[in-house]
Every structure is written in C-alpha cells, then in structure tokens.
C-alpha cells in the first residue's frame, strides 16, 4: 500500500521538480536584482564592485535561466559553485583569512554567520544540475522539438530511481 | 554530446538527491534545536512558548527523520506544511518581499520558502539512493530496486 502511494507520488516528481526549480530560481534572481538595481529592496551596489556586483550579475543572469529552465544544468552548476565560493569567502571565511565569524550558518544578529540561504541554494542547484529542469521548462520544450525531428530522447529525466 | 552528458548526470541524481536531503534535513534539525534548546545558537525562545518553541520541536523531529531518510515522504510533507504556516503566520505580515531581514524591508522568510519547496520536492521523490527507506525497502523486497 505504501509502495502504491510512493509510485503515484513519484509520478509527479518531474513537474514538482520544476516548481521547486522556479521557486529557488526566482529567489536567487531577486538576490541578484537587489544588489544590482536596489530592487525590490535594499540599495544597489556600485557598478563593478568586487565581489558583490559581479556576484549579483551572476545571480541575476543565472537565476533567470534557472527560472526559465534554459540551459538549466550548466546554469545551476555555475550557480552552485558561486554559492560555495560565497559561503567560504563571505560567510565562513577561512579562504579570506583573518576574519573571524561563527561556524554556525544562522542569522548574523543571533550570532551565526548568516550563510544558511547560501548553503541551501548551493545544494539545491547541485541537485538541479544532475536532474535537469523537469517537465515545465524551456529545455523540455526544446527537447521535444528535437525529439520529433528524429534525435534520441535519452536526455529526459526519468525519476530518481536507478 | 550534450545528450550523453545529460544521461550521465541523470545517473548521479539519486545520490545527489540524498546529499541534498541530508544537508536540508540537518540544517532543519539545527533550526529545531536552536528554537527548542537554544543550541547551537540561542534564538531566545522560552521553553513551551506558543508557537515558536513547538515549531522547534516539530523541526527537530522531522529534521532528524529527513536527515536519516526514514519515513522521508511523510516527514517531508509535515515539515513542508510547517514551513508554509511559518511563512504566512510569522514572516508574511512583516513585509511583502521574502528576501532580506525586516531591517532592510524584507520579511526574513526566504529560508521558510526554500525549506517549504525543498521538502515538498522530497515528498514526491522520496529519500534517494542513500536513505534508511531505501535500505529497508531493499531488505524487505530482497533486492535494492
């Protein structure tokens, strides 16, 4: 009985993966736009400032690609790497040297290093890099067009079971 | 070529899904212990206070289950629902945008949203290759599917 429910739920994995991708992508894009343009909140970082302006540019562009589901795997892989770098460079900075901050990735005001979101984006995008975009994406649409033109449709994500 | 790469990446997805599950579950557990016991960071929540201390207890229990991959789908469903409630009850009234803390004009609810949708995904995918669920299923059926 449990197995039956599992199988039914697993049948929806691909569209849910897309919803998950869109939510993570949107929030990631907003983190970029908030540093690039000061929208929707915050103040814009001066153009060209290292490292924040460049980080914001990466977040904004890759975030839009991830939301659309276009070149999803490569975009998500780069985004994941950027988040790993941000964590060790800005939040828990053994790479930077000298700066002391908490080991724990919680809110800065409460005594953490403020990196919880960064960790979550990092591993979520790593997952998306291996699964691809799911059913609702530009990638899936493009693939369908290619598939009807005669190419092998092997790229399709077929669920998480081996 | 892209097709081959995609197919190869797909074969890693059950393992990476488990890694993702462990990271999110463990972070969630730490949020739970911080809310309920003030460790590792003291969130300053009095024991037994409604609703945040109780939320911490639920986070701790479901977080441990998700980290281990035991009853993953059910635990993830409860955790996802808890985060949805937390967002609309605790964060949404503070501001429109989830990014940034209230001091900056956001509502501080980004983590809630991310946890909510990450656990919602786990409801449908299960725990992945490395989970107690997968081990138990393997021993019951006689072969790891």
Interface residues (C-beta under 8 A of the other chain):
Chain A: X5 X6 X9 X10 X12 X13 X16 X17 X19 X20 X23 X24 X27 X30 X31 X34 X40 X41 X42 X73 X102 X104 X105 X106 X107 X109 X110 X111 X112 X116 X117 X119 X120 X121 X123 X124 X126 X127 X129 X130 X131 X132 X151 X152 X154 X155 X157 X158 X159 X160 X161 X162
Chain B: X2 X3 X5 X6 X7 X9 X10 X11 X12 X13 X14 X16 X17 X19 X20 X23 X24 X27 X30 X31 X34 X40 X41 X42 X43 X44 X73 X95 X96 X97 X98 X99 X100 X101 X104 X105 X106 X110 X111 X113 X114 X115 X117 X118 X120 X121 X123 X124 X125 X126 X128 X129 X145
